Structure formats: structure tokens, C-alpha cells
Amino acid sequence: DMLELNFSCPHMAVEGAGHHVGQAFDLIEKFTSTVKQCVSIPVIAKMTPNITDMTEPAIYAKQGGADAISAINTVSGISQIDLDGFIPKPNVFGLGSVSGTSGPAIKPIGLRFISDMGKCEELSLPLSGIGGIETWIDALEYILLGASTIQVTTGIIHYGYGIVEDMIEGLTDFMNEKNISKVKDLVGKALPNLKTTDKFDLKRQGRAQYDLAKCVGCGQCYTVCRDAGGFALDWDDKNRRPVLIEDKCLSCMICSFVCPVPDIISYKEMPGTWKRKDACVMDRSLETQIKYQPFKSS
Ligand SMILES: Cc1cc2nc3c(=O)[nH]c(=O)nc-3n(C[C@H](O)[C@H](O)[C@H](O)COP(=O)(O)O)c2cc1C
């Protein structure tokens, strides 16, 4: 039905192959136009994430006649080392190599590149989103950032083709709930809300709020608030529950990311008159750091 040109495999050591092509933009254009001259079916150029800006090579592919862009291929990485033989895995008769990392860990990278290309007016080609997709939510996130089709590799290897049916079912339920009849109505829907941080309204502020009825008392919020937040939680030992000191909360919401129970911690916008104490300056003082040191130095 179509051809996808893999300009992005990180395993190719040969010049002019795999992700070496994806990093030499004139070759992308040349290879794409050569293929386009030979076939009448659509041609997709598959991009490497092992670069900083994907819009530029994608535009070269467009100049070569590509009908669509797919992204991402695997991210160059080293996943494990055999600690007995000191050999990076996969161990190929005593040698390892920098190789392609895939699966959920690379989804944020894939979403970023798809959104960059989705926003690029000069490119304006259909996008196929790839990278860490396992569920209908992953698929939808790619669609919302500009992908009109999606592809799955590692998810299928791991869980089998059944996950495709699950994705269709989940996405269908979501669309029915939201009264959306066509997937194409969702393509790029999140892009207008994706801005650089200088566009944020920093005059608005808020804090975390806790629905403790569902709390399991694990204490992870308390620990993380002391490690990386504003020291805005006390701990009620008797009931094993966090106690929010509202005016010390930095609204970083890091507590909500570590909480294992959904919907306990949410964000509450506060009125413009609301003042928080300067928790960072106050609590990150040397005195406090010494107080919370786990071990006393000799
Ligand atoms: C075992 C394996 C083999 C792959 N082979 C190819 C390939 O032959 N051509 C290609 O363009 N991409 C290949 N890829 C990359 C995937 O198509 C995909 O771009 C990447 O793995 C990210 O998606 P995923 O997280 O769903 O796996 C391969 C990936 C894996 C894990």
C-alpha cells in the first residue's frame, strides 16, 4: 500500500545507511526523490530522534517528494551491561554496541518531535506517530499532537496484537463519550495549548489540595515534598496522614506524581491576594538541611 523509508536505524555502522542518512539531510532528499521516481504508491520518510531538530530533515524529505513523515525510530542508547563479563547487552559473542532504545521510556521524546513537526507550517505533511505506544491513551496523545496515524512495535512484541483491539475499543469509548465522530477531528487538538514557558501566566497561582478519604498512608508525598518540594507537609503519625501547610505549598504538584492513588491530590487555584510564605528560602537554609540529615557526621 505504501513504502516507509527507514532513515533512522541506529544499528547501521555503514556510511549512507540507517540513521546516518537521517543525519545527512541532503541524502534524505536524494533517497526520497529516487524512490518517488520509481513507485506510484505513497512514500513515508521515517525520521531519527538522534538529532535535536526534526523539522529540518523532515522538510528535506518533503522536498524529495515524501507524502508523509513518521517518527520516531529508536533512540540511541545502552540498556544494560552484563556485570560478570563487563559486556554491554545484547552480548554478541563478547561485544555490545550502542543500540536502539524503544518502548514507554521514549514516548515523551516521540511526542515532542511529533508536536514540533505538527506545529511546523512549512512542513505541513501527514504525520505517523511512533514511540512507546501501548494503550489507547498513548495513541490519542500522539493524535492530539498532530499524528493522523500511529504505529506500534515494542508494545506488540511485549503484549501481542490484542492490544490493537484494546486501543480501538478505548479510543472508540472516549470518542463516544466526547461525542466526536471522526479521529481526524482530534488530530492536533492539543497543539494550540502547547507553548513555550515564557507564554505562561505566572501571575496566577495555586496550591495542592488533598482528599484524604482515599489516602493509604504511604507517606511518599511527605518524603518528596521534603526532597524536592517546599517542605509544605507535616506528618500526622497517629493517623498516618499528610497535613498540608497551605501557605508553604509551592504548587509544584510533585506530590501528585508520586502518590499511588489516583485523584487524591489535585491543583487548586488561589485568589490573586493569596500569599505563600517564602518556603524555599526559609526551609532550605543550612540549619534545616542539617536538621533533616539522615546520618550525623562524626
Ligand atoms: C525489535 C525491533 C526491530 C525494529 N526494526 C525496525 C526496522 O526494521 N525498521 C524500522 O524502520 N524500524 C524498526 N524498529 C523501530 C520501530 O519501528 C519503532 O520506530 C521504535 O521501536 C519505536 O516504537 P516502539 O516504542 O513502539 O517500539 C524496530 C524496533 C524494534 C524494537
The ligand as a Gaussian input file, in Angstrom:
#p B3LYP/6-31G(d) Opt

LIG

0 1
 C       12.939000      -5.420000      17.573000
 C       12.770000      -4.140000      16.791000
 C       13.015000      -4.145000      15.443000
 C       12.874000      -2.983000      14.699000
 N       13.115000      -2.989000      13.357000
 C       12.894000      -1.867000      12.623000
 C       13.057000      -1.877000      11.204000
 O       13.412000      -2.895000      10.603000
 N       12.819000      -0.746000      10.520000
 C       12.418000       0.406000      11.141000
 O       12.206000       1.428000      10.490000
 N       12.259000       0.454000      12.490000
 C       12.486000      -0.661000      13.229000
 N       12.309000      -0.617000      14.590000
 C       11.895000       0.638000      15.233000
 C       10.398000       0.661000      15.481000
 O        9.685000       0.521000      14.262000
 C        9.955000       1.937000      16.193000
 O       10.241000       3.053000      15.391000
 C       10.632000       2.122000      17.539000
 O       10.886000       0.881000      18.161000
 C        9.792000       2.977000      18.484000
 O        8.494000       2.448000      18.639000
 P        8.050000       1.461000      19.836000
 O        8.360000       2.158000      21.124000
 O        6.603000       1.218000      19.592000
 O        8.868000       0.218000      19.678000
 C       12.460000      -1.777000      15.341000
 C       12.239000      -1.800000      16.724000
 C       12.392000      -2.961000      17.455000
 C       12.144000      -2.919000      18.942000

